[in-house]
């Protein structure tokens, strides 16, 4: 018989991952009071990426952590946040990122044989 998914362990893993993501915002907010904004941004990005990759390597393996997760975090946390440095172009940068993401997703989804998946 299939077992019902226990939410406790899953919620714990998600919470730890969310805290590693949040470290970027927390560090940036406080470092910017003491260092240049660009140095604060770089340090916060590196710390957050380090936390996520070192945690996920234990949970899902080094390859996924270093390639898929780090790339996604860099694109959607670091580059998205960096778009705010380009006054007047933030919306355009986010829109371009969204359109490129949509392109990648529909290309991946186009290869899936949905009739076979939902049998």
N, C-alpha and C positions, 0 to 999 in steps of 0.2 A: 504494500500500500504506500502511496506517496505520502511523505511527511509534510505537514504544514510548515512554511517558512517561519523561523523564529526571528522576530524583528530586532531583538536585543543586540546580538553580535553585528548584524548589518548596520544598525543605527550607530553603534560604537565606531565602526570603520569609517562610515560617512562623516561622523562628527570630527574624528581625528583629521580626515582629509580636508574638511571645511576649515578647521583651525589653521592648517598649514597654508591654505589659500588666504585666509583672513590676516595672517601675519604680514602679508604685503601691505595691506592698508594701514594696519596698526603701526608698523615700523615707519612707513612713509610719513604718516601724520606727525610722529614725534621726532624723527630724524630731521625733517625739513626745518624744524626750529633751530637746529644746531649746525647743519651742513647745507651745502648748496642743494637746490631742489634736484638737479640732475644726478649728483652723487647719491643723494638720499634715494632717488628712484632706482638707480642701478643696484645699490646695496639691498634695498627691499626686494627687488626682483630676484636677485641671486639667492637670498635667504629663503624666500618662498619656494622657488624652484628646487633648491636643495632639500628643504623639508618634504616636499611632495615626492620627489624622486626617491629619497632614502626611505621614506615610509612605504611607498608602493612597491619598491623592489622586494620588500619583505612579504608583501601581501600577494602580488601577482607576478613577480619576477622582474629582473633587471631590464630585459629588452623592452617590455611594455612600458615600464616606468620611465626609462631613458629616452625612448623614441616617441611613442604615441602620447603618453601623458605629458611629458615635458614640452613636446611640440604644441599640443593643444593649450597648455597653460601659457606658454610663451605667446601664442597667437591671440588667445581670447582674454587673457588677464593683462599681460605686459603690453602688447602692442595696442590693445583697445585703450588701456589707461594712458599710454603715451600719446594717443591721438589728441588728448586734451591739451597737449603742449602747442598744437598748431591752431591758434586762435582763428576762427572763421572757417576752418577746414575739418573740425571734429566730426560734424554730421556727415560730411562727404566721406571721410575715412571710415567711419563706422558703416555707412551704406555700402561702400566698396567691399569691406570685409564681409558683410552679410551676403552680398551677391556672389562673391567668390565661394563662401561657405555653401550657399544654396547650389551652386554649380557642382561642387564636389559631392554633395549629398545626392543630388539627382543622378549623377554619373554612377555612383555606387549603387543606388537603388535600382537603376536601369538594368543592372546585371543580375538582379535577384529574380528568380522564377517564382512569383508569388503564388501561382496555382499549386506548385509543389510544396511550398512552405506551409500553406493553410490546409493541406490534406488531412 
